[in-house]
Structures are given as structure tokens and as C-alpha cells.
Amino acid sequence: MTTDGQISPERLMALRVLRRVAEGAFADRAFAAEARRADLDPRTRSAAMRLSYGAVQRRRTLDWLIDGALERPDGLEPDVREVLRIGAYELIWSDRVPDAAAVDQTVRLVRTLHGVPRRRTARAGLVNAVMRRIAENGKARLAALEDVANSAGIRYSLPDWIVEGFQGSLGALAEETMAAANAPAESAIRWNPLRGPRRSVEDALTVDWHDDPCLPEALVLEGPFALEDSDLWAHGRAMGQSRASMLPARILAPQPGERILDLCAAPGAKATQLAALAHNRAEIVCVELHGARAQALRALGRRMGARLEVVAGDGRTVDLEGGFDAVLVDPPCTGLGVLSSRPDVRWRRRPEALGELVKLQRELLERAISLTRPGGRVVYSTCTLLAAENEDVVRASGVRLADVTDQFPHLAHPRLKGALLTLPGRDHTDGFFVARLEP
């Protein structure tokens, strides 16, 4: 909301977030920090997130539009480009603000940049001209791309290597998946039965929600809710977690009395879910490479009331006694299934790093298999959609794959019998791969 002569707080906050991202910060962390500092009401905070995430996600498309409206795009100041990204995003993808208001607010926003009065006036004139050109023909230019071959990278604002990876891994499902990468992420929380009944969570929510018949612990929120500022978070009664992220622990199915290993445990959503599913009566060992993250995992376990033994070390080599009944391997991955909630991931990943990442994934899975007792089970899961990180890794292990699709038949993997694959566009949650191996 604005008053005469003012700039809306969501636009000011979005610019601060984009600046921090340009300096190397992760978008979600930058947004969380700025949101705490700004202390915005839930509706304004939600608008600021939409602008911030949208401008980061759509960067390639926005720059294509901006450059097409400039005579000398290479001479554009970085901060002015950030302002234009916010404004162009509103013009093209927001129907909540009239074009004239979006242009006016963007001009006001660029005037907040440091500089002598003459410089500020020149910037305002440039931004006004660019915004008006985009308002006039931006949507038509984008629509024309539908008939242009090899234009998916611009249309969906993705690096070409990711486009090719999705097309090769998902086939006919790739187009819908790429479109969903720019949609708002699912807002879901997981009820923690170790801290009280589900009703205590339901009664504390101030937004509408719906459940998932396949996941009794899931509540899908239908409006903005600042979970980490709530008593639900403070007292460990709920945790922010997508429904797709709840699947690996469900497929592992920990039982009281078992020895369970979470080989790549931090930040701890799945580890604490394992403890809850086993009613806190399983021995759960959690491995985390980095000491600070291991310490944060211990603190999370205490807050959630989850009994966890946390070990700091490399999952491939850390000293562990084998014979585990079940092992969860959720290794580092490209994260291409969570592009909605982690808007800058697409720009941080590099195709040349994929080979080393796959090597790490295979080694972690191999270690997990070696630590599992005969007749035990291993669940391998990722939040990516590339076959090289998913079905190829599982096949390379040479271990028999169990069929877990009877629990979630609507999520059956299209190419690997017995495994699961969630797709953001189809399933309205994160993109996850889940397979259970039985050594």
C-alpha cells in the first residue's frame, strides 16, 4: 500500500533483497533477514516476497525485455537494472497493479538511489521510458516467443543446460515443470506429534488450510503465515516442510526399537520427522558434514522434542557401527525441484559441477548400503528432477528396488518402476525423487 508521494514498502524491501543477492546472498535468507528488519504485516510481507522472488526467478526473461527497450543495454547501472527488474516483473506478471501505477512507483524507486540531483533525474527519465516501452509491447514480445524454436530458456527464465536437462529427463512433462518453476511455492507445515495434538496446530493457524489424505502430518496453507514468528515454531509444534519433503521419511517407515541412520541430516526436517514417526522410540543417528550445521540440528531436535544422536563428519568416511535397520540418504543435489522456493538456485548451479555431484551421490548411497543390515532398507531421495542424479544413481548401485507406489500410486515414477517422482506443476508441491532399496 502507498500514500501520495510515497514508495510502497514491499518495493523498497524487494530492492534491498535484490541488492543482497547481487552481493552473493541466498535469496531466501536475504528475504528472511530483510523481513525481520522491516517488520511488515503478513499481506505486505507476502507482496514483498512475490516481487523479490519473481524478479530473481525471472531474471533472464526480464533482462531480455529490458535490453530490448534500451539503445545501449551494456551501459545500464547495476542498481538501475535491479529497479527495472522489479518494475518489469510487475508489468508483465502482476495483475494487481495498474500499469501506470507500476511505472510511477518504479520511477520513484530509482530516485532513491544515491547520486547528485542531475544523475537522479536522468535515471528517472530512462526508467520511465523503458517501463513505458515494456508496458506497451512486453507481453506481445513474450507471446511471440511461443513460436520461436529453442526459446524455452527465455520464456521460463532458465539457463539452457537446465532446459536441456528437464527435457531429457522428463520428456513431455518438461514444459509444465519449467512453467511451475516460476509459480509461488507450496506453503505447507508439518505437525509434530511429539509436542502435542494436531488440533493445537490447527487452532493456532490464522489462515485457511487443507490437509492431504496421504500425509496425516501435513497442513497446506492457503494464505501467508509467518511460521517462524509464531508460538507453533517456538514450541516445536510445527515445522515448515513441503509435502514432497515428507515422503522420504514416510517411505523409510521407521519403527520403534530400530536403529535408523540419516546420512545427510541437516537442516533436520526429515530427521525430526523420523523421530516423530517412530514415536521417539527409535535410535536415530544423524550425520552432518559441517560442525555449525550439526550444532543447529541438535538445537532443532531439542526444540522439536526429537531424540537424535548427531555426529559431525563426512557421510562417506565418518566412523559408524554398521547394522542399521534403515538408512535415509538425502544427498546434496542441484535442487532443481525446488526452484519456486529457492529462486536463485537456477543461477548458482553450474553444469560442469554436475559430474562431481553425481559422484558424491553414488558414494553416499554406496556407504549407506554398506551400513545397512541384511534385510534392511535404504531410501534415496533428492529434491532434483534430473535423471543423472536420480534413477541413474539408483541403477548404478546394483541393489534391488522395492515398489513403494502402492502407498502413493499417483506419484509413480514414469521411467523407474517402483520409485516416486513429484512434479511441481502436476502435484503442486516440490519436485522430489524417492526410491527404496533393499540390500
LUMSE-428659 format. One line per field, with one value per residue (C-alpha): residue in three letters; chain; x, z, y. Coordinates in steps of 0.1 Angstrom, whole numbers, plus 2048, in hexadecimal, padded with zeros to 3 digits. Layout:
% residues N
res = [ALA | ...]
chain = [A | ...]
c1 = [X | ...]
c3 = [Z | ...]
c2 = [Y | ...]
% end
This chain:
% residues 439
res = [MET | THR | THR | ASP | GLY | GLN | ILE | SER | PRO | GLU | ARG | LEU | MET | ALA | LEU | ARG | VAL | LEU | ARG | ARG | VAL | ALA | GLU | GLY | ALA | PHE | ALA | ASP | ARG | ALA | PHE | ALA | ALA | GLU | ALA | ARG | ARG | ALA | ASP | LEU | ASP | PRO | ARG | THR | ARG | SER | ALA | ALA | MET | ARG | LEU | SER | TYR | GLY | ALA | VAL | GLN | ARG | ARG | ARG | THR | LEU | ASP | TRP | LEU | ILE | ASP | GLY | ALA | LEU | GLU | ARG | PRO | ASP | GLY | LEU | GLU | PRO | ASP | VAL | ARG | GLU | VAL | LEU | ARG | ILE | GLY | ALA | TYR | GLU | LEU | ILE | TRP | SER | ASP | ARG | VAL | PRO | ASP | ALA | ALA | ALA | VAL | ASP | GLN | THR | VAL | ARG | LEU | VAL | ARG | THR | LEU | HIS | GLY | VAL | PRO | ARG | ARG | ARG | THR | ALA | ARG | ALA | GLY | LEU | VAL | ASN | ALA | VAL | MET | ARG | ARG | ILE | ALA | GLU | ASN | GLY | LYS | ALA | ARG | LEU | ALA | ALA | LEU | GLU | ASP | VAL | ALA | ASN | SER | ALA | GLY | ILE | ARG | TYR | SER | LEU | PRO | ASP | TRP | ILE | VAL | GLU | GLY | PHE | GLN | GLY | SER | LEU | GLY | ALA | LEU | ALA | GLU | GLU | THR | MET | ALA | ALA | ALA | ASN | ALA | PRO | ALA | GLU | SER | ALA | ILE | ARG | TRP | ASN | PRO | LEU | ARG | GLY | PRO | ARG | ARG | SER | VAL | GLU | ASP | ALA | LEU | THR | VAL | ASP | TRP | HIS | ASP | ASP | PRO | CYS | LEU | PRO | GLU | ALA | LEU | VAL | LEU | GLU | GLY | PRO | PHE | ALA | LEU | GLU | ASP | SER | ASP | LEU | TRP | ALA | HIS | GLY | ARG | ALA | MET | GLY | GLN | SER | ARG | ALA | SER | MET | LEU | PRO | ALA | ARG | ILE | LEU | ALA | PRO | GLN | PRO | GLY | GLU | ARG | ILE | LEU | ASP | LEU | CYS | ALA | ALA | PRO | GLY | ALA | LYS | ALA | THR | GLN | LEU | ALA | ALA | LEU | ALA | HIS | ASN | ARG | ALA | GLU | ILE | VAL | CYS | VAL | GLU | LEU | HIS | GLY | ALA | ARG | ALA | GLN | ALA | LEU | ARG | ALA | LEU | GLY | ARG | ARG | MET | GLY | ALA | ARG | LEU | GLU | VAL | VAL | ALA | GLY | ASP | GLY | ARG | THR | VAL | ASP | LEU | GLU | GLY | GLY | PHE | ASP | ALA | VAL | LEU | VAL | ASP | PRO | PRO | CYS | THR | GLY | LEU | GLY | VAL | LEU | SER | SER | ARG | PRO | ASP | VAL | ARG | TRP | ARG | ARG | ARG | PRO | GLU | ALA | LEU | GLY | GLU | LEU | VAL | LYS | LEU | GLN | ARG | GLU | LEU | LEU | GLU | ARG | ALA | ILE | SER | LEU | THR | ARG | PRO | GLY | GLY | ARG | VAL | VAL | TYR | SER | THR | CYS | THR | LEU | LEU | ALA | ALA | GLU | ASN | GLU | ASP | VAL | VAL | ARG | ALA | SER | GLY | VAL | ARG | LEU | ALA | ASP | VAL | THR | ASP | GLN | PHE | PRO | HIS | LEU | ALA | HIS | PRO | ARG | LEU | LYS | GLY | ALA | LEU | LEU | THR | LEU | PRO | GLY | ARG | ASP | HIS | THR | ASP | GLY | PHE | PHE | VAL | ALA | ARG | LEU | GLU | PRO]
chain = [A | A | A | A | A | A | A | A | A | A | A | A | A | A | A | A | A | A | A | A | A | A | A | A | A | A | A | A | A | A | A | A | A | A | A | A | A | A | A | A | A | A | A | A | A | A | A | A | A | A | A | A | A | A | A | A | A | A | A | A | A | A | A | A | A | A | A | A | A | A | A | A | A | A | A | A | A | A | A | A | A | A | A | A | A | A | A | A | A | A | A | A | A | A | A | A | A | A | A | A | A | A | A | A | A | A | A | A | A | A | A | A | A | A | A | A | A | A | A | A | A | A | A | A | A | A | A | A | A | A | A | A | A | A | A | A | A | A | A | A | A | A | A | A | A | A | A | A | A | A | A | A | A | A | A | A | A | A | A | A | A | A | A | A | A | A | A | A | A | A | A | A | A | A | A | A | A | A | A | A | A | A | A | A | A | A | A | A | A | A | A | A | A | A | A | A | A | A | A | A | A | A | A | A | A | A | A | A | A | A | A | A | A | A | A | A | A | A | A | A | A | A | A | A | A | A | A | A | A | A | A | A | A | A | A | A | A | A | A | A | A | A | A | A | A | A | A | A | A | A | A | A | A | A | A | A | A | A | A | A | A | A | A | A | A | A | A | A | A | A | A | A | A | A | A | A | A | A | A | A | A | A | A | A | A | A | A | A | A | A | A | A | A | A | A | A | A | A | A | A | A | A | A | A | A | A | A | A | A | A | A | A | A | A | A | A | A | A | A | A | A | A | A | A | A | A | A | A | A | A | A | A | A | A | A | A | A | A | A | A | A | A | A | A | A | A | A | A | A | A | A | A | A | A | A | A | A | A | A | A | A | A | A | A | A | A | A | A | A | A | A | A | A | A | A | A | A | A | A | A | A | A | A | A | A | A | A | A | A | A | A | A | A | A | A | A | A | A | A | A | A | A | A | A | A | A | A | A | A | A | A | A | A | A | A | A | A | A | A | A | A | A | A | A | A | A | A | A | A | A | A | A | A | A | A | A | A | A | A]
c1 = [800 | 80B | 801 | 806 | 82A | 836 | 846 | 836 | 84A | 848 | 85B | 875 | 87A | 87C | 898 | 8AC | 8A8 | 8B3 | 8D2 | 8DB | 8D7 | 8ED | 908 | 906 | 8EB | 8D2 | 8B0 | 89C | 8B4 | 8B6 | 890 | 88D | 8A6 | 896 | 873 | 87D | 88D | 870 | 855 | 83B | 817 | 810 | 800 | 81C | 836 | 825 | 825 | 84A | 852 | 83F | 853 | 875 | 872 | 861 | 87D | 898 | 887 | 87D | 89F | 8A7 | 885 | 885 | 8A7 | 89D | 87F | 894 | 8B0 | 897 | 88A | 8AD | 8C4 | 8E4 | 8DB | 900 | 901 | 8E5 | 8EF | 8EB | 8D4 | 8BF | 8BC | 8B0 | 895 | 88A | 888 | 870 | 85B | 85B | 851 | 833 | 829 | 82A | 820 | 80B | 7E7 | 7E3 | 7F2 | 7E8 | 805 | 805 | 80A | 825 | 838 | 834 | 840 | 85E | 868 | 864 | 879 | 896 | 897 | 8A1 | 8C3 | 8E0 | 8EC | 8EC | 8CA | 8D3 | 8DC | 8BC | 8A7 | 8B9 | 8B3 | 88E | 88A | 89B | 886 | 866 | 86E | 877 | 859 | 841 | 850 | 84D | 829 | 821 | 830 | 840 | 823 | 821 | 846 | 844 | 826 | 839 | 853 | 83B | 841 | 867 | 87B | 893 | 884 | 87B | 898 | 88C | 867 | 86C | 88B | 8A2 | 8C6 | 8C7 | 8D8 | 8BB | 8A2 | 8B4 | 8B6 | 891 | 889 | 89F | 894 | 86F | 865 | 842 | 840 | 85C | 848 | 82F | 84C | 85F | 840 | 83B | 85E | 852 | 832 | 82E | 83C | 825 | 820 | 81D | 825 | 82B | 819 | 831 | 81F | 83C | 830 | 80B | 7EB | 7E5 | 7C7 | 7DF | 7EF | 7CE | 7C0 | 7DF | 7DE | 7D0 | 7CC | 7B7 | 7C8 | 7C0 | 7CF | 7DD | 7CC | 7ED | 801 | 7F0 | 80A | 807 | 7F3 | 7F4 | 7EF | 7DA | 7E7 | 806 | 80F | 830 | 837 | 859 | 84A | 82F | 82B | 828 | 84C | 859 | 84A | 853 | 82F | 833 | 84E | 84D | 851 | 842 | 82D | 847 | 862 | 84D | 84D | 870 | 86A | 848 | 858 | 874 | 858 | 86D | 861 | 865 | 884 | 896 | 8B9 | 8B4 | 8CF | 8C9 | 8E9 | 8E5 | 8CF | 8D1 | 8BD | 8A8 | 884 | 886 | 89A | 880 | 864 | 875 | 875 | 850 | 846 | 859 | 848 | 86B | 872 | 88C | 8B1 | 8B7 | 8DA | 8DE | 8FE | 906 | 926 | 928 | 92C | 917 | 8FA | 8FE | 8FA | 8DB | 8CD | 8D2 | 8C0 | 8A3 | 8A0 | 89D | 882 | 86E | 872 | 883 | 89D | 8BA | 8DE | 8F1 | 914 | 929 | 93C | 93C | 921 | 939 | 954 | 947 | 94C | 92B | 922 | 90E | 8F0 | 8D6 | 8B2 | 8AB | 8C0 | 8B4 | 8CB | 8C0 | 8E0 | 8EB | 8DB | 8D5 | 8B4 | 8A2 | 881 | 87F | 884 | 864 | 86F | 894 | 892 | 8B8 | 8C1 | 8BE | 8D8 | 8F0 | 8F3 | 90D | 90B | 930 | 92A | 910 | 929 | 939 | 917 | 90C | 92C | 925 | 901 | 90C | 927 | 90E | 8F5 | 910 | 91A | 8F5 | 8F1 | 911 | 904 | 8E2 | 8DB | 8D0 | 8AB | 8AC | 8A2 | 8B1 | 89E | 8AF | 89E | 8A6 | 895 | 8A0 | 891 | 8AF | 8B2 | 8D8 | 8D3 | 8B5 | 8AD | 8D0 | 8DF | 8C7 | 8CD | 8F3 | 8F1 | 8E6 | 8CF | 8AB | 891 | 871 | 850 | 842 | 828 | 80B | 80C | 80D | 801 | 7FB | 820 | 82F | 84F | 848 | 869 | 875 | 85D | 857 | 865 | 852 | 856 | 843 | 840 | 838 | 821 | 80D | 80E | 810 | 82D | 853 | 863 | 871 | 87E | 87A | 885 | 889 | 8A4 | 8A5 | 8CA]
c3 = [800 | 7F9 | 801 | 7EA | 7E3 | 7F4 | 7E9 | 7F4 | 80F | 7FB | 7DE | 7F5 | 805 | 7E4 | 7D9 | 7F9 | 7F3 | 7CF | 7D9 | 7F3 | 7DA | 7C1 | 7DD | 7E1 | 7FB | 7F7 | 7EE | 808 | 824 | 817 | 817 | 83A | 848 | 837 | 841 | 866 | 863 | 852 | 869 | 84E | 852 | 842 | 822 | 81B | 823 | 80A | 7EF | 7F6 | 7F3 | 7D2 | 7C4 | 7D1 | 7C7 | 7A6 | 79C | 7A5 | 794 | 774 | 771 | 74E | 740 | 751 | 744 | 721 | 723 | 732 | 719 | 6FD | 709 | 70B | 6F1 | 705 | 71E | 728 | 737 | 750 | 774 | 788 | 7A2 | 787 | 777 | 799 | 79B | 777 | 77E | 79B | 785 | 766 | 77B | 788 | 765 | 756 | 772 | 78B | 784 | 7A6 | 79C | 77E | 765 | 76D | 792 | 78B | 775 | 78F | 7AC | 798 | 790 | 7B4 | 7BE | 7A7 | 7B6 | 7D8 | 7C9 | 7D4 | 7BC | 7B5 | 7AC | 787 | 787 | 799 | 780 | 763 | 772 | 778 | 753 | 747 | 75D | 754 | 72F | 733 | 748 | 730 | 713 | 726 | 730 | 70B | 6FB | 716 | 717 | 6F1 | 6EE | 707 | 6F6 | 6D5 | 6E4 | 6E5 | 6C0 | 6C3 | 6C4 | 6E2 | 6F4 | 714 | 727 | 722 | 726 | 747 | 752 | 755 | 74A | 72B | 73C | 754 | 738 | 726 | 747 | 74D | 729 | 729 | 74C | 74A | 726 | 721 | 745 | 742 | 735 | 752 | 76A | 75D | 75F | 783 | 78C | 78C | 79F | 7C4 | 7D9 | 7EE | 811 | 828 | 84B | 85D | 87E | 898 | 8AE | 8C7 | 8D2 | 8D4 | 8C1 | 89E | 8AA | 8BC | 89B | 888 | 8A3 | 8A1 | 87C | 871 | 84C | 83A | 833 | 826 | 82E | 819 | 81D | 816 | 830 | 852 | 85E | 841 | 842 | 821 | 828 | 811 | 81B | 82A | 84D | 85E | 86D | 87C | 88E | 89E | 8BE | 8A8 | 89E | 8C0 | 8D2 | 8B6 | 8AE | 888 | 86E | 84C | 833 | 811 | 80D | 7F4 | 80F | 827 | 810 | 816 | 83B | 834 | 81B | 833 | 84D | 86D | 889 | 8AE | 8B9 | 898 | 892 | 877 | 865 | 854 | 841 | 835 | 851 | 853 | 854 | 865 | 858 | 84E | 86D | 885 | 870 | 873 | 899 | 899 | 883 | 89A | 8B9 | 8C5 | 8CC | 8B1 | 8B3 | 898 | 88F | 87A | 866 | 85B | 84B | 859 | 87E | 880 | 86E | 884 | 8A2 | 893 | 88D | 8B2 | 8BC | 8A4 | 8B3 | 8D6 | 8CB | 8B8 | 8D5 | 8BD | 8CB | 8B3 | 8B5 | 89F | 891 | 87F | 862 | 83D | 837 | 820 | 83A | 85C | 876 | 87B | 887 | 86C | 86E | 86C | 865 | 84E | 83F | 82F | 815 | 80B | 7FB | 7EE | 7CB | 7B2 | 7C3 | 7A2 | 7B1 | 7C9 | 7B1 | 7BE | 7E2 | 7DA | 7BE | 7B9 | 7B7 | 791 | 78E | 7A7 | 799 | 77E | 765 | 769 | 78E | 787 | 782 | 7A4 | 7B4 | 7A5 | 7B1 | 7D4 | 7D3 | 7C7 | 7E2 | 7FE | 7F1 | 7F0 | 814 | 81F | 810 | 822 | 844 | 840 | 84E | 837 | 832 | 83B | 825 | 817 | 80A | 7F1 | 7EB | 7DA | 7D4 | 7AF | 78F | 77B | 772 | 777 | 79C | 7A1 | 78E | 780 | 7A3 | 7AF | 792 | 795 | 7B9 | 7AC | 7C9 | 7C6 | 7C6 | 7DB | 7CC | 7E2 | 7CA | 7DC | 7F6 | 7DE | 7BC | 7AE | 7B2 | 7A0 | 78E | 768 | 760 | 77F | 78B | 7B0 | 7B6 | 7BC | 7AA | 7B4 | 79B | 7A5 | 788 | 78C | 7B1 | 7BE | 7D5 | 7D2 | 7B9 | 7CB | 7C1 | 7DA | 7D7 | 7F1 | 7EC | 7FF | 801]
c2 = [800 | 824 | 847 | 865 | 86B | 84B | 82B | 80B | 7F8 | 7D8 | 7E8 | 7F7 | 7D5 | 7C3 | 7DA | 7D4 | 7AE | 7B0 | 7C4 | 7AA | 78E | 7A2 | 7A2 | 77D | 777 | 75B | 769 | 757 | 761 | 785 | 787 | 779 | 791 | 7AF | 7A4 | 7A2 | 7C5 | 7D5 | 7C5 | 7C5 | 7B9 | 797 | 7A4 | 7BD | 7A3 | 78B | 7A7 | 7AE | 789 | 787 | 7A4 | 799 | 775 | 77D | 796 | 77C | 75F | 771 | 783 | 775 | 77E | 7A0 | 7A9 | 79E | 7B6 | 7D2 | 7CF | 7D0 | 7F1 | 801 | 80F | 807 | 7EB | 7E6 | 809 | 803 | 807 | 7E7 | 7F7 | 807 | 7E5 | 7D6 | 7F2 | 7EA | 7C5 | 7CC | 7E4 | 7CE | 7AF | 7C3 | 7CE | 7AB | 793 | 7A7 | 7B0 | 7C0 | 7E2 | 7F8 | 7FE | 823 | 81D | 803 | 81C | 838 | 823 | 816 | 83A | 844 | 826 | 82E | 851 | 842 | 837 | 84D | 868 | 88D | 89B | 89D | 878 | 86E | 882 | 870 | 84E | 856 | 860 | 841 | 82A | 83C | 836 | 812 | 80A | 81A | 806 | 7E5 | 7EF | 7F4 | 7D5 | 7BF | 7A5 | 7A4 | 79E | 781 | 772 | 772 | 75C | 73F | 73A | 73D | 71D | 719 | 736 | 724 | 732 | 755 | 74D | 73B | 74E | 730 | 729 | 714 | 6F7 | 6F4 | 6F5 | 6D9 | 6C5 | 6C8 | 6BF | 6A1 | 695 | 69C | 69C | 6A8 | 6B3 | 6CB | 6E9 | 6E8 | 6E4 | 702 | 718 | 70D | 718 | 73C | 736 | 73D | 721 | 70B | 717 | 6F9 | 6F0 | 6CF | 6C9 | 6BB | 6A1 | 6A1 | 6C3 | 6BF | 6B6 | 6C1 | 6D6 | 6ED | 6F6 | 6FA | 711 | 727 | 72D | 74F | 745 | 72C | 70A | 6E7 | 6C5 | 6A9 | 687 | 675 | 689 | 68D | 6A5 | 6BE | 6DE | 6F2 | 717 | 72C | 74E | 75F | 754 | 75E | 73C | 745 | 762 | 74D | 739 | 71A | 71D | 729 | 70B | 6F2 | 6E8 | 6EE | 6F1 | 700 | 6E3 | 6DB | 6BC | 6AE | 6B2 | 69D | 67F | 671 | 66C | 65C | 644 | 63B | 633 | 633 | 61C | 61D | 60A | 60E | 61D | 638 | 64C | 66E | 671 | 696 | 6A3 | 6C9 | 6DF | 6C4 | 6C4 | 69F | 695 | 6A3 | 694 | 672 | 676 | 67F | 662 | 64A | 65B | 664 | 63F | 639 | 63F | 65A | 663 | 683 | 68B | 6AE | 6B9 | 6DD | 6E2 | 702 | 6F0 | 6D2 | 6E9 | 6F9 | 6D7 | 6CE | 6EE | 6E6 | 6C3 | 6D2 | 6EB | 6D0 | 6B7 | 69F | 686 | 689 | 67F | 698 | 68F | 6A9 | 69A | 690 | 676 | 663 | 65E | 666 | 64B | 638 | 616 | 604 | 5EE | 60A | 5FF | 61C | 638 | 658 | 668 | 68B | 697 | 6B9 | 6BE | 6D9 | 6E2 | 6E6 | 6D9 | 6F7 | 714 | 725 | 727 | 72C | 746 | 74B | 726 | 726 | 741 | 732 | 70F | 707 | 6EA | 6E3 | 6DB | 6C0 | 6A4 | 6A9 | 6AC | 68B | 67A | 686 | 679 | 657 | 655 | 65F | 645 | 62A | 633 | 631 | 60F | 603 | 60E | 5FD | 5DB | 5BE | 5C2 | 5E7 | 604 | 623 | 641 | 657 | 679 | 69A | 6BB | 6BB | 6AE | 6A4 | 680 | 681 | 688 | 672 | 652 | 64F | 650 | 635 | 61F | 622 | 614 | 5F2 | 5ED | 5E1 | 5FC | 5F7 | 602 | 61E | 62B | 618 | 633 | 650 | 643 | 666 | 66D | 64F | 657 | 656 | 644 | 632 | 617 | 618 | 63B | 65C | 67E | 69D | 6B9 | 6DD | 6E4 | 6C4 | 6BE | 6E2 | 6DB | 6D9 | 6C2 | 6A3 | 681 | 665 | 640 | 624 | 60B | 5EA | 5DD]
% end
